[in-house]
Amino acid sequence: MEKEIGIDIVIEREEVEGETVFIASSPDINVFAEGKTIEESTENFIEGAKNHLETFPEERQFLIKIRS
């Protein structure tokens, strides 16, 4: 049996000082990240989520999905 982390990510497009940025966030954990592209914001979010879960490992239990 393998354990996976499942996190829903919401990506929103914003205009900041005349430039488009993408904001990645999650209703599952308190992490926000931005980037100039969807891919960049997603990569930044994943890195931020890893750091968050290393700092707050107790939150990991709420995100584990068991796969058989």
DAJOUR-V742930 format. One record per residue. N is the residue number from 1. PSI is psi in degrees with one decimal (NA if undefined). OMEGA is omega in whole degrees, -180 to 180 (* if undefined). D_FIRST is the distance of its C-alpha to the first C-alpha in Angstrom with 1 decimal. Layout:
# DAJOUR-V742930
n=(N:N)
psi=(PSI:PSI)
omega=(OMEGA:OMEGA)
d_first=(D_FIRST:D_FIRST)
This chain:
# DAJOUR-V742930
n=(1:2:3:4:5:6:7:8:9:10:11:12:13:14:15:16:17:18:19:20:21:22:23:24:25:26:27:28:29:30:31:32:33:34:35:36:37:38:39:40:41:42:43:44:45:46:47:48:49:50:51:52:53:54:55:56:57:58:59:60:61:62:63:64:65:66:67:68)
psi=(134.2:140.0:134.8:154.1:133.1:117.6:124.7:137.1:132.6:130.5:126.4:144.4:132.6:153.1:118.9:116.9:43.7:1.9:146.8:130.2:156.8:130.3:121.9:131.3:175.8:137.9:-10.9:-37.0:159.9:72.9:134.1:143.9:152.1:163.5:167.7:-18.8:165.5:-42.8:-44.2:-42.4:-35.7:-45.7:-43.0:-38.0:-45.5:-43.4:-43.3:-38.9:-40.4:-46.7:-41.8:-45.6:-24.7:-36.4:-36.8:69.0:-22.1:-22.9:-19.8:-35.9:-27.7:-10.2:-5.7:132.1:126.6:128.3:135.7:NA)
omega=(-176:178:177:173:177:179:174:180:176:179:180:177:-180:172:180:-180:176:179:177:173:178:-179:177:178:-179:172:-176:179:-176:179:176:178:178:177:179:177:176:-179:-180:180:178:178:179:178:-179:178:178:179:177:179:180:-177:172:-180:-178:-175:179:178:-178:-177:-180:-175:-176:173:-179:176:177:*)
d_first=(0.0:3.8:6.8:10.0:13.5:15.6:19.3:22.1:25.0:28.6:31.2:34.8:37.9:40.7:44.1:44.9:48.4:48.8:45.5:42.4:39.2:35.7:34.0:30.2:29.0:26.3:26.6:23.3:24.7:28.2:28.3:30.9:31.7:34.4:35.3:37.9:35.5:32.4:30.4:31.9:31.3:27.6:27.3:29.2:27.0:23.8:25.6:26.9:23.6:22.1:25.3:25.2:21.7:22.7:25.8:24.3:20.8:21.0:20.8:17.3:15.9:17.6:16.0:12.2:10.6:7.1:6.0:4.8)
